[in-house]
């Protein structure tokens, strides 16, 4: 007789709702029986006649276990009326009417057949986990129901009281709630010394639980596979009747079944599990939970472009679910490795994956679905715009999307493969290159954690996998063969040398992650620079550290120093061949003040990696001109070899108010144009420009009329009454200044002026020997004033020269009195 479970009390209401409507939400606590009881009950409904019921499960383990449990209750084997389909295995037949599938399988099937032909209902189990695949699958199903299948029944099943949000998302469908069945669980907060290793604390708590609780199996929650293995080592020496069983997604199905199977009379079992065991099926016999309070979750770093696993505190919702595992079949106890007060400091819920995941696959699937903007679908939480934008760029780079965001033929081919886009892209290109078998192996090695061992070197892991025997290894080989078959079997690389096989493996990884091709930075092989510009790190003791190039598959950590998790050695010739289209030649011309000119170099770059560098003997003239112009804008026009005439013209033009066309601002604004005219062919130095050419440039820019005005208002020289010519210094601190012998000015009764404003020249008067005697801006005043005293002094020093009492009325002369007398 079938055990009556809490879900049976609400099944009549649920069936009635689904007869009248095409959607509902079922809220039932863990242990209520929703996973195994609801789907079989729908098979007899009139609307389901002739159609399949699909039950979606977030994990392969849960999907297989649910199908096996339902088949057992029906007295059948999996694959008859009740079957399942996961990535690694399936059990179905023409008789199958209830099919349990993972969310990823459902996504691919609805993409291939949006009408879901032959499917009467889709049940989304554990929707509260908010997996990316689950949210997306529900969005696609709602879209299909609205546009193609109004008769399709959709049922969202949750273990938490968030049914109202799902009901609103699904168009206001009814919410059916089951009270569930919960036995009391005694919470014991045993704490953990911060200095104590997690596996030591967990092993000690498990031993304590086995000693204090004489009955029941133990379910221990650890963050990851590594911690599970180390805890298992520390549990060595337990009594023979206590078996230690790991439980995580990387195990082969047989090992997973062993963990779920009842311990048997007189025996006990310790299950060391990841968060995979938080929800879904009840594990018979568990009465004790030991919780580390930690979880390992993927976090996508948009800046780094990588998804990394982060160990962090579990959420309050998660630890409640974990503790509840001890009370599904009777009173239980939960040992928690933290203080009771610390529970309130845990985050309330796990964040939805859609808010923290790589959305590349989702954006491509939306494009294939016909939606270029994922936000137009119905989501509980819309995908972040920044993550969508990054995904679009990545997909466009591999040719999966066109510029409008629509799926290309290559993108559709990628989406048809049950792989994330970069691996699917790799598989397609590698098959065309005759390296399909290696690509299929790479895809399996990068998606099935732990396959082939822990080595970073994928070629070593591939070799180990080839020697492995067992359900998981065999299943992985079948999976690789199936993926290879999807792209058309290509001939293997041959039975040649191992080097050729490794090269094919490296080519495949490089095709999948071209931005992760990396070159060694230092001799010890610890630091690497990638094509994408990010720094990677590798254990110097790893054999791969001796390679010059790596094709990197997986990384973990921050963008500045992500740790390499998997890679293959790559030859430079292969790098150049595989990335030929991405190699750029950069010709650089830069100003060197110490050289007084430019230095030209030629470099070849693959992304952020410089492949080679050397001098450029024939730089482009435009680049030379641009560099010289930049040097002038940085260092000023004084770097040019102006010459006295050109400098004088610039100063006189400024004084005359005509300097705008030849101002520093004007000259720098179009420096490239006039430098191109003045710089001799093949010259790279400003000093090669002729100073006369610079003056001619100024004259040309000023024009004839302005030049004549400058000559009139700011002449180069002052002509004295004696006929001598004296250069005017327009840059003098006191103003336009001229130095002249005082005798050359005899007979001048008006002070000389320049400029439109008739500015007096500063006259620097000298003796016949050129020594200064007076500076004046008022020559008539000087004649009438201090000249008498100056003349008396000069007569004593220079008696041969004339020193008249009234210089304004005397004749200008530069000669002695005797010379003037001779005429």
C-alpha positions in Angstrom: 0.0 0.0 0.0 1.4 3.4 -1.0 2.4 5.7 1.9 0.1 8.7 2.2 2.0 11.9 2.0 0.9 15.5 2.7 0.7 16.3 -1.0 -2.2 13.9 -1.3 -4.4 16.3 0.6 -4.2 19.0 -2.0 -3.9 16.8 -5.1 -7.7 17.0 -5.8 -7.6 20.8 -5.7 -4.6 20.9 -8.0 -6.2 18.5 -10.5 -9.4 20.6 -10.5 -7.4 23.8 -11.2 -5.5 22.2 -14.1 -8.7 20.9 -15.6 -10.2 24.4 -15.7 -7.0 26.4 -16.4 -3.6 26.0 -18.1 -1.4 27.1 -15.2 -1.0 26.8 -11.5 1.6 27.2 -8.7 2.1 24.5 -6.1 3.8 25.4 -2.8 4.8 22.4 -0.8 7.5 22.1 1.8 10.3 19.6 1.4 9.2 16.0 2.2 5.6 16.7 1.1 5.9 14.4 -1.9 5.4 16.9 -4.7 8.3 15.7 -6.8 7.2 12.0 -7.0 3.4 12.2 -6.6 2.1 15.1 -8.7 3.4 14.2 -12.1 2.1 10.5 -12.0 -1.3 11.8 -10.9 -1.6 14.0 -14.0 -1.2 11.0 -16.4 -4.9 10.0 -16.0 -6.3 13.5 -16.6 -8.4 13.8 -19.8 -6.4 16.8 -21.1 -3.2 14.7 -20.9 -4.5 11.8 -23.0 -2.0 10.9 -25.7 0.5 13.5 -24.5 3.6 13.4 -22.3 4.1 15.0 -18.9 7.5 16.6 -18.6 9.0 17.1 -15.1 11.9 19.5 -15.0 14.6 19.0 -12.4 17.5 21.4 -11.8 20.1 18.6 -11.4 21.0 15.3 -13.1 21.2 13.5 -9.8 17.7 14.6 -8.8 16.2 13.9 -12.3 17.5 10.3 -12.3 16.6 9.7 -8.7 13.1 11.0 -9.1 12.4 8.9 -12.2 13.8 5.8 -10.6 11.7 6.4 -7.5 8.5 7.0 -9.4 9.1 3.9 -11.6 9.7 1.9 -8.5 6.4 3.1 -7.0 4.7 2.1 -10.3 6.3 -1.3 -10.2 8.3 -0.7 -13.3 11.8 0.0 -14.4 13.0 3.4 -15.6 12.4 3.9 -19.3 9.0 2.3 -19.4 6.0 4.5 -18.5 8.4 6.8 -16.6 11.8 7.7 -18.0 14.4 10.4 -17.7 16.9 12.2 -19.9 20.1 14.0 -18.8 23.2 15.0 -20.6 25.1 11.8 -19.8 22.3 9.2 -20.0 18.7 8.6 -20.7 16.1 5.9 -20.1 13.1 6.3 -22.4 11.0 4.2 -24.8 8.0 4.6 -27.0 5.9 3.8 -23.9 7.2 6.6 -21.9 4.6 9.1 -20.9 6.2 10.8 -17.9 9.7 12.1 -18.7 12.0 13.7 -16.1 14.5 16.0 -17.8 17.1 18.5 -16.6 16.4 22.1 -17.3 19.2 22.2 -19.9 17.6 19.3 -21.9 14.3 21.1 -21.8 15.8 24.3 -23.1 17.3 22.6 -26.1 14.1 20.7 -26.8 11.8 23.7 -26.7 14.2 25.6 -29.0 14.0 22.7 -31.5 10.2 22.4 -31.2 8.6 25.6 -29.8 5.2 24.0 -30.0 6.3 21.1 -27.7 4.4 18.7 -29.9 3.1 15.7 -28.0 3.7 17.4 -24.6 0.6 18.0 -22.5 2.2 19.6 -19.5 5.5 20.9 -18.2 6.2 20.8 -14.5 9.0 23.1 -13.2 10.2 21.5 -9.9 12.2 23.4 -7.3 11.6 26.8 -9.0 12.6 28.5 -5.7 16.2 27.6 -6.5 16.1 30.3 -9.2 18.6 28.6 -11.5 19.4 30.4 -14.8 18.2 27.4 -16.8 15.0 27.2 -14.8 14.1 30.8 -15.1 14.8 30.8 -18.8 12.9 27.6 -19.4 9.9 29.0 -17.7 10.2 32.2 -19.8 10.3 30.2 -23.0 7.4 28.0 -21.9 5.2 31.0 -21.1 6.1 32.6 -24.4 5.2 29.4 -26.3 2.0 29.0 -24.3 0.9 32.5 -25.2 1.7 32.3 -28.9 1.6 28.7 -29.9 0.1 26.4 -27.3 -2.8 27.8 -25.4 -3.7 24.2 -24.2 -0.2 23.6 -22.7 -0.4 23.2 -18.9 2.4 24.8 -16.9 2.9 24.1 -13.2 5.6 25.8 -11.1 6.4 23.8 -7.9 8.2 25.6 -5.1 9.3 24.5 -1.6 9.2 28.1 -0.2 6.4 30.6 0.2 7.2 32.7 -2.9 4.3 31.3 -4.9 2.6 34.6 -5.3 5.4 36.0 -7.4 5.4 33.0 -9.7 1.6 33.2 -9.9 1.7 36.8 -11.0 4.5 36.0 -13.6 2.3 33.2 -15.0 -0.7 35.5 -15.5 -2.4 35.4 -12.1 -2.8 31.6 -11.9 -4.1 30.0 -8.7 -1.7 29.0 -5.9 -2.2 25.6 -4.2 -0.5 25.2 -0.9 0.4 22.0 1.0 1.1 22.2 4.7 3.7 19.5 4.4 4.9 17.2 7.1 7.8 18.3 9.3 9.1 16.5 12.3 11.0 18.4 15.0 14.7 19.0 14.4 16.9 19.8 17.4 19.4 22.5 16.3 22.8 22.2 18.0 25.2 25.1 17.3 28.6 23.6 18.0 30.6 26.4 16.5 34.1 26.2 14.9 37.5 27.6 15.9 38.5 30.0 13.2 42.0 28.5 13.2 40.7 25.0 12.7 40.6 23.6 9.1 37.0 23.0 7.9 37.6 19.3 7.2 38.9 18.7 10.7 36.0 20.4 12.3 33.5 18.6 10.1 35.1 15.2 10.8 35.0 15.9 14.5 31.4 16.9 14.5 30.4 13.9 12.4 32.1 11.6 14.9 30.4 13.4 17.8 27.0 13.1 16.1 27.5 9.3 15.5 28.4 8.9 19.1 25.6 11.0 20.6 22.9 9.8 18.2 22.7 6.0 18.2 20.4 5.7 15.2 20.0 7.2 11.8 22.3 8.2 8.9 24.3 11.4 8.7 24.0 13.9 5.9 26.9 16.4 6.0 27.0 19.5 3.9 30.3 20.8 2.6 31.1 23.5 0.0 32.9 21.4 -2.6 34.4 18.2 -3.9 37.9 19.0 -2.4 36.5 19.4 1.1 34.5 16.2 0.7 37.6 14.2 -0.1 39.6 15.7 2.7 36.8 15.1 5.2 36.5 11.5 4.0 40.2 11.0 4.7 39.8 12.2 8.2 36.9 9.8 8.9 39.1 6.8 8.3 38.8 4.3 11.1 35.1 4.6 11.7 33.4 1.3 12.8 32.9 -1.2 10.0 29.1 -0.8 10.0 29.4 2.9 9.2 30.0 3.6 5.5 31.2 7.0 4.2 29.6 8.0 0.8 30.4 11.1 -1.2 27.5 12.8 -3.1 28.2 15.4 -5.7 27.5 16.1 -9.4 30.9 14.8 -10.6 30.3 11.2 -9.4 29.2 8.5 -11.8 25.6 7.4 -11.4 26.5 4.2 -9.6 28.3 6.1 -6.8 25.4 8.5 -6.6 23.0 5.6 -6.2 25.2 4.1 -3.5 24.9 7.3 -1.5 21.1 7.4 -1.8 20.5 3.7 -1.2 19.4 2.8 2.4 22.2 1.6 4.6 20.5 -1.7 5.5 19.8 -3.4 8.8 22.4 -2.8 11.5 24.4 -0.4 9.2 24.8 3.3 9.2 25.9 5.7 6.6 27.6 9.1 6.4 26.8 11.0 3.3 29.3 13.8 2.5 27.4 16.1 0.1 27.5 19.5 -1.6 24.4 21.7 -1.8 23.1 19.2 -4.4 21.4 17.4 -1.5 19.6 20.5 -0.1 16.3 19.9 -1.8 14.5 17.4 -4.1 14.2 13.8 -3.0 14.1 12.6 0.5 17.1 10.4 1.3 15.9 7.4 3.3 17.3 7.0 6.8 18.8 10.4 7.3 18.1 11.6 10.9 21.2 13.7 11.4 22.5 16.7 9.5 26.0 18.2 10.0 26.2 21.6 8.3 29.4 23.5 7.6 27.4 26.7 6.9 29.3 27.2 3.7 28.4 27.0 0.0 30.4 27.3 -3.2 28.6 29.2 -5.9 29.6 30.5 -9.4 30.0 34.2 -9.6 30.5 35.8 -13.0 33.0 38.7 -13.0 32.0 41.0 -15.9 35.2 43.0 -15.7 37.4 39.9 -15.8 35.1 38.0 -18.2 35.3 34.8 -16.2 33.1 32.8 -13.9 34.7 31.8 -10.7 33.6 29.6 -7.9 33.4 31.5 -4.6 33.2 29.8 -1.2 30.9 31.9 1.0 28.4 31.6 3.8 25.2 29.7 3.0 22.0 31.7 3.0 19.4 31.4 5.8 17.0 29.8 3.4 19.7 27.2 2.5 20.6 26.2 6.1 16.9 25.9 6.9 16.5 23.5 4.0 19.6 21.6 5.1 18.4 21.2 8.7 15.0 20.1 7.4 16.6 17.1 5.8 17.0 15.6 9.3 13.2 15.8 9.9 11.7 14.4 6.8 11.0 10.9 8.1 11.1 11.5 11.9 12.5 13.6 14.6 16.1 14.6 13.9 19.0 16.7 14.9 21.2 19.2 13.0 24.7 20.1 14.1 25.7 23.5 12.9 29.4 24.7 12.8 28.6 28.2 13.8 27.1 30.1 16.8 23.4 30.5 16.9 23.6 34.3 16.8 25.6 34.1 13.5 22.5 32.8 11.6 20.9 36.2 11.5 24.1 37.5 9.8 23.7 35.1 6.9 22.1 36.4 3.7 18.4 35.7 3.7 18.3 34.0 0.3 20.6 32.8 -2.4 20.6 35.4 -5.2 19.0 34.3 -8.5 21.6 32.9 -10.9 20.4 35.2 -13.7 21.7 38.2 -11.7 25.3 36.8 -11.3 25.8 34.5 -14.3 27.5 34.6 -17.7 24.5 35.3 -20.0 26.3 34.4 -23.3 24.2 31.2 -23.8 21.0 32.9 -22.8 21.4 35.8 -25.2 22.1 33.4 -28.1 19.2 31.2 -27.2 16.9 34.3 -27.1 18.2 35.3 -30.5 17.5 31.9 -31.9 14.0 32.1 -30.3 13.5 35.3 -32.3 14.0 37.8 -29.4 16.9 40.2 -29.8 16.2 41.8 -26.4 15.9 39.2 -23.6 14.1 41.8 -21.4 11.0 41.4 -23.6 10.4 37.9 -22.2 8.6 37.3 -18.9 11.1 37.0 -16.1 10.8 37.0 -12.3 14.1 39.0 -12.4 15.1 40.5 -15.7 18.7 39.8 -16.9 21.1 42.7 -16.1 21.6 45.0 -19.1 25.4 45.1 -18.6 25.7 41.3 -18.7 23.5 41.2 -21.8 25.7 43.7 -23.5 28.9 41.8 -22.7 27.3 38.6 -24.0 26.3 40.3 -27.3 29.8 41.5 -27.9 31.2 38.0 -27.2 28.7 36.3 -29.5 29.3 38.9 -32.3 33.1 38.3 -32.0 32.6 34.6 -32.8 30.1 35.3 -35.6 27.1 33.9 -33.7 25.1 37.2 -33.9 24.9 39.9 -36.6 25.2 43.6 -35.9 21.4 43.8 -35.2 21.6 41.0 -32.6 20.0 38.4 -34.7 21.3 34.8 -34.8 23.5 34.0 -37.8 23.6 30.6 -39.5 26.7 29.9 -37.4 25.0 31.0 -34.3 22.0 28.7 -35.0 24.4 25.9 -35.5 26.0 26.7 -32.2 22.7 26.9 -30.4 21.7 23.4 -31.7 24.6 21.9 -29.8 24.1 21.0 -26.1 27.2 23.0 -25.2 27.9 26.6 -24.0 28.5 28.8 -27.0 32.3 28.9 -27.0 32.6 25.2 -26.7 30.0 24.7 -29.5 31.9 27.2 -31.6 35.1 25.2 -31.0 33.5 21.9 -31.9 32.1 23.2 -35.2 35.4 24.8 -36.3 37.5 21.9 -35.2 35.3 19.4 -37.0 35.9 21.4 -40.2 39.6 21.3 -39.5 39.6 17.5 -39.1 40.1 17.8 -35.3 36.6 17.0 -34.2 37.5 14.1 -31.9 39.9 16.2 -30.0 37.3 19.0 -29.7 34.7 16.6 -28.4 37.1 15.4 -25.8 38.0 19.0 -24.8 34.3 19.8 -24.4 33.8 16.8 -22.1 36.9 17.5 -20.0 35.9 21.1 -19.5 32.3 20.4 -18.5 32.7 17.2 -16.4 34.8 18.2 -13.4 37.3 15.8 -12.1 37.3 13.6 -15.2 40.8 12.4 -15.9 42.2 13.6 -12.5 43.2 17.0 -11.1 46.1 17.8 -13.5 46.1 21.3 -15.0 47.4 19.7 -18.3 44.4 18.7 -20.3 46.5 16.4 -22.5 47.4 14.4 -19.3 43.8 14.4 -18.1 42.7 13.2 -21.5 45.3 10.4 -21.4 44.1 9.4 -17.9 40.5 9.4 -19.0 41.4 7.1 -21.9 42.7 4.6 -19.3 39.8 5.0 -16.9 37.1 2.3 -16.8 33.7 2.7 -15.0 30.3 4.1 -15.6 31.3 7.8 -15.5 34.3 7.5 -17.8 32.3 5.3 -20.3 29.4 7.7 -20.1 31.7 10.6 -20.9 33.1 8.8 -23.9 29.6 8.2 -25.2 28.8 11.8 -24.6 31.9 12.9 -26.6 30.9 10.5 -29.4 27.3 11.9 -29.4 28.6 15.5 -29.6 31.0 14.5 -32.4 28.1 12.9 -34.3 26.1 16.1 -34.1 28.7 17.9 -36.2 29.4 15.0 -38.5 32.1 12.6 -37.7 35.5 13.6 -39.0 38.4 11.3 -39.2 40.6 11.3 -36.1 44.0 13.0 -36.3 45.5 9.5 -36.9 47.5 7.1 -34.9 50.6 9.2 -35.1 52.7 10.6 -32.4 51.3 11.8 -29.1 52.6 15.3 -29.9 50.1 15.5 -32.8 47.3 14.6 -30.5 48.4 17.2 -28.0 48.7 19.8 -30.7 45.1 19.1 -31.9 43.9 19.4 -28.2 45.7 22.8 -28.0 44.2 24.0 -31.3 40.7 23.2 -30.0 41.2 25.0 -26.7 42.6 28.0 -28.5 39.6 28.1 -30.8 37.2 28.0 -27.9 39.0 30.7 -25.9 41.2 32.7 -28.2 41.4 35.5 -25.7 43.0 33.1 -23.2 46.0 32.2 -25.4 48.8 33.1 -23.0 52.5 33.7 -23.2 55.0 33.1 -20.3 56.2 36.4 -18.8 59.0 35.1 -16.6 61.5 32.2 -16.7 59.8 30.4 -13.7 56.5 30.1 -15.6 54.5 31.6 -12.7 53.2 34.7 -14.5 51.5 34.8 -17.9 49.9 37.4 -20.1 46.9 36.5 -22.2 45.8 37.8 -25.5 42.8 39.4 -23.8 45.2 41.4 -21.6 44.6 39.6 -18.3 47.3 38.2 -16.2 47.3 34.5 -15.3 49.2 32.6 -12.7 50.5 29.0 -12.7 52.3 26.9 -10.1 56.0 27.1 -11.1 56.3 23.4 -10.2 53.7 22.4 -12.8 55.3 20.8 -15.9 53.3 23.3 -18.1 55.3 26.1 -16.5 58.2 25.3 -18.9 56.1 25.9 -22.0 56.4 29.3 -23.8 52.7 29.4 -24.9 49.5 27.9 -23.4 46.0 27.5 -24.7 44.1 28.1 -21.4 40.7 26.5 -20.9 39.7 27.3 -17.3 40.8 30.1 -14.9 39.7 31.1 -11.5 40.2 34.2 -9.5 40.6 37.9 -10.1 41.3 39.5 -13.4 44.8 40.7 -12.3 46.0 37.2 -11.4 43.6 34.5 -12.3 44.8 31.0 -11.5 45.1 28.6 -14.5 42.9 25.5 -13.8 43.3 23.8 -17.2 45.5 24.4 -20.2 47.5 22.7 -23.0 51.0 23.7 -24.2 50.9 25.5 -27.6 53.6 26.0 -30.2 54.3 29.5 -31.4 53.9 28.4 -35.0 50.4 27.2 -34.1 49.6 30.4 -32.4 50.6 32.4 -35.5 48.5 30.1 -37.7 45.4 29.9 -35.5 45.3 33.6 -34.8 46.6 34.9 -38.1 43.6 37.1 -38.7 44.0 38.7 -35.2 47.7 39.6 -35.5 48.2 43.3 -36.0 51.2 45.3 -37.1 51.7 48.5 -35.1 54.0 51.1 -36.5 54.9 53.6 -33.8 56.5 57.0 -34.3 57.2 59.0 -31.1 59.1 62.1 -30.3 62.4 61.8 -28.5 63.6 65.1 -27.0 67.1 63.8 -26.6 67.2 63.0 -30.3 65.6 66.2 -31.3 63.4 64.2 -33.6 61.3 61.1 -33.8 62.0 57.4 -33.3 60.1 54.9 -35.5 59.5 51.3 -34.6 57.6 48.4 -36.0 55.8 45.8 -33.8 53.5 42.8 -34.2 50.9 42.2 -31.6 48.4 39.5 -30.9 45.9 41.2 -28.6 47.9 42.3 -25.6 50.9 40.1 -26.4 53.8 41.7 -28.4 55.2 39.1 -30.8 58.2 41.1 -32.1 59.6 44.6 -32.2 62.3 46.5 -34.2 63.2 49.8 -35.9 61.1 51.1 -38.7 63.4 52.3 -41.5 60.6 53.7 -43.6 57.9 55.2 -41.3 54.9 56.8 -43.0 55.5 60.5 -43.5 52.1 61.3 -42.0 53.1 59.5 -38.8 56.4 61.4 -38.6 54.6 64.7 -39.2 52.0 63.9 -36.6 54.7 63.0 -34.0 56.5 66.3 -34.7 53.3 68.3 -34.5 52.6 66.6 -31.1 56.1 67.5 -29.9 55.4 71.2 -30.8 52.1 71.1 -28.9 53.8 69.6 -25.9 57.1 71.5 -25.9 56.2 74.7 -27.7 57.2 76.4 -30.9 60.6 77.2 -29.5 61.7 73.8 -30.6 61.8 75.1 -34.2 65.0 76.6 -35.7 63.4 80.0 -36.2 66.4 82.3 -37.0 66.6 86.0 -36.2 64.5 87.2 -39.1 61.6 84.9 -38.4 61.6 85.7 -34.7 61.8 89.4 -35.4 58.8 89.2 -37.8 56.7 87.3 -35.2 57.5 90.0 -32.5 56.9 92.9 -34.9 53.6 91.3 -36.1 52.4 91.0 -32.5 53.4 94.7 -31.8 51.6 95.9 -34.9 48.4 94.0 -33.9 48.7 91.7 -37.0 50.0 88.6 -35.2 46.8 86.5 -35.1 47.6 84.4 -38.2 51.1 83.5 -36.9 50.3 83.3 -33.2 51.3 80.1 -31.3 47.7 79.0 -31.2 47.2 79.5 -34.9 50.4 77.8 -35.9 49.8 74.8 -33.6 46.3 74.3 -34.8 47.4 73.3 -38.3 50.9 72.3 -37.5 50.6 69.0 -39.5 49.8 71.0 -42.7 52.8 73.4 -42.7 55.2 70.9 -41.3 54.4 68.7 -44.3 55.3 71.5 -46.6 58.5 72.5 -44.8 60.1 69.2 -43.7 62.5 67.8 -46.3 61.8 64.3 -47.6 62.8 61.4 -45.2 63.7 64.0 -42.5 62.7 63.1 -38.9 64.1 66.2 -37.0 62.7 69.6 -36.6 66.2 70.9 -37.0 66.1 69.9 -40.7 63.7 72.7 -41.4 65.3 75.7 -43.0 65.0 78.9 -40.9 64.4 80.9 -44.1 61.5 78.7 -45.0 60.0 79.3 -41.6 60.1 83.1 -42.2 58.6 82.6 -45.7 55.8 80.6 -44.0 55.1 83.5 -41.7 55.0 86.0 -44.6 52.7 83.7 -46.5 50.3 83.3 -43.6 50.3 87.1 -43.0 49.7 88.1 -46.6 50.9 91.2 -48.5 48.7 93.8 -46.9 49.4 92.7 -43.4 53.1 92.6 -44.1 53.1 96.1 -45.4 51.3 97.4 -42.4 53.8 95.6 -40.2 56.7 97.3 -42.0 55.0 100.7 -41.6 54.0 100.3 -38.0 56.8 98.2 -36.7 59.9 98.6 -38.9 62.9 96.4 -38.4 65.3 99.3 -38.1 65.5 102.9 -36.9 67.3 105.2 -39.3 69.1 108.0 -37.6 69.6 111.5 -38.9 73.2 110.5 -39.6 72.0 107.8 -42.0 72.9 104.8 -39.7 70.5 101.9 -39.3 69.8 100.4 -35.9 67.7 97.2 -35.1 64.6 97.8 -33.0 64.2 95.3 -30.2 60.5 94.8 -29.8 61.0 92.2 -27.1 62.9 94.5 -24.7 61.4 94.7 -21.2 61.0 98.5 -21.4 59.3 98.4 -24.8 60.6 98.8 -28.4 64.2 99.8 -27.8 67.0 100.9 -30.1 70.7 101.4 -29.3 72.3 104.4 -31.0 75.3 106.8 -30.7 74.0 110.1 -29.3 75.9 112.0 -32.0 73.8 110.3 -34.7 70.8 112.0 -33.3 72.0 115.6 -33.5 69.6 117.7 -35.3 66.6 115.6 -34.3 64.1 117.8 -32.4 61.2 115.3 -32.2 61.3 111.9 -30.4 61.0 108.9 -32.8 57.8 106.8 -32.5 56.5 103.4 -33.7 53.1 101.7 -34.0 49.7 103.0 -34.7 49.6 104.4 -31.1 52.8 106.3 -31.8 54.7 104.7 -28.9 58.0 106.5 -28.2 61.1 104.4 -28.9 63.3 103.7 -26.0 66.6 105.3 -27.0 69.6 103.7 -25.4 72.2 106.4 -26.1 75.9 105.5 -26.2 79.2 107.3 -26.4 81.5 107.1 -29.4 83.0 104.0 -27.7 79.6 102.4 -27.4 79.3 102.8 -23.7 75.8 103.7 -22.4 75.4 107.3 -21.3 71.6 107.8 -21.1 68.2 106.1 -21.8 65.3 108.3 -22.7 61.7 108.3 -24.1 61.9 112.2 -24.5 64.8 113.3 -26.7 63.8 117.0 -26.8 63.6 117.0 -23.0 67.0 115.4 -22.8 68.5 118.1 -25.1 67.1 120.8 -23.0 67.8 119.2 -19.7 70.7 116.9 -18.7 72.5 117.2 -22.1 74.7 120.0 -20.8 76.2 117.9 -18.0 76.6 114.9 -20.3 78.3 117.1 -22.9 80.8 118.5 -20.4 81.8 114.9 -19.4 82.0 113.7 -23.0 84.3 116.7 -24.0 86.8 115.6 -21.4 86.7 111.9 -22.5 86.2 112.3 -26.3 87.7 115.7 -27.2 88.1 114.9 -30.9 84.3 114.5 -31.3 81.8 117.4 -31.5 79.7 118.1 -28.4 77.6 121.1 -29.3 75.7 123.2 -26.8 72.5 123.0 -28.8 72.4 119.5 -30.3 68.9 119.9 -31.7 70.3 122.5 -34.1 73.6 120.7 -34.9 74.3 118.3 -37.7 74.3 114.6 -37.0 77.6 113.0 -37.4 79.4 109.8 -36.7 82.8 111.3 -37.4 85.4 113.3 -35.5 85.6 117.1 -35.7 88.7 116.9 -38.0 87.0 114.5 -40.3 83.9 116.7 -40.5 86.2 119.7 -41.3 87.8 117.9 -44.2 84.3 117.4 -45.5 
